[in-house]
Amino acid sequence: MHEGELALETEVAAHLIARRFPELGGETLRPVPMTGTVNRIIRVGDGLVARFPLLGATTHELVREAAALEEFAASSPFPAPRSYGTASASEEFDSAWAVQTWIEGDPADPVRSSTSETLAHDLVALIRALRTVDVRDRVFDGRGRGGVLGDHDEWVATCLRRSAHLFDAARAGRLWSVLRELPSASAPVMSHRDLTPFNLLVAEHEGDTRLAGVLDGGDFGPADPALDLVAAWHLFDAPGRHLLREGLAVDDLEWRRGAGWALQQALGLGWYYAESNPRMSALGISTVGRVLADEELSRLIG
């Protein structure tokens, strides 16, 4: 999927796991079909999963991630992975890697979940719980999304140039030019920072789609309160988005910044993953479509 990503055969992974965690040497290993973009995922027995970074990571980075995972899992009202342990880079795999607990569930689907009121209410409960965590003296770390929308102009311009065949890139560009000018958040809140459907596990319960777990909490930290609102645009049609907006009592400015973060993320998914990860590409195209079709946002650009 990415230039220069690390290769790893399952047999090599088995050797690495058994050497670092001897107690797991007899467990059955099952590669997990790729839906994410930055890790090779291998299930270890029934209760654990090994995550091997495709683009490399240091031990320090994964130790920091493990601490964030623990804080996130303790704060989330829904099941979330906890750290089992980390391993250093080696000759066989030139990156640190980690083992975490396994969470059951299926990735949320932006089509099947688009009208689910129960899932919208569950996401309200999740985001509200995360926002109650004390930020303490922490600030946004400058990595990825969650700071200032306009800081992403160069990437957005690249994506728009590469996406004319996928959606109305000119209209998307006009909307971005408005959203990027919105005032930034006055103060951060604790945020998952990547609430895409592939990080949200669901299960059917009495005919309703319910949130069953939340993955990838390793970036849990301070960010723009609007950042976690990307889930509304990735997952729901207008009625579901309204439920989430009302449930969180989001004002117009924050809601529009959330649309800006969703647009910034989605613009990069369609063209970049067109060949290597079609499901991720389809998500990006779907989300851009929802943003461009929204009546309130459309009024901003005429």
PyMOL commands that set and color helices and strands:
alter all, ss='L'
color gray80, all
select helices_A, chain A and resi 10-20+22-24+59-75+117-131+149-162+169-179+197-199+217-219+227-235+238-247+252-272+278-293+295-301
alter helices_A, ss='H'
color red, helices_A
select strands_A, chain A and resi 29-31+39-44+48-53+83-87+97-101+106-107+189-191+200-205+208-214+221-223
alter strands_A, ss='S'
color yellow, strands_A
deselect
rebuild
show_as cartoon
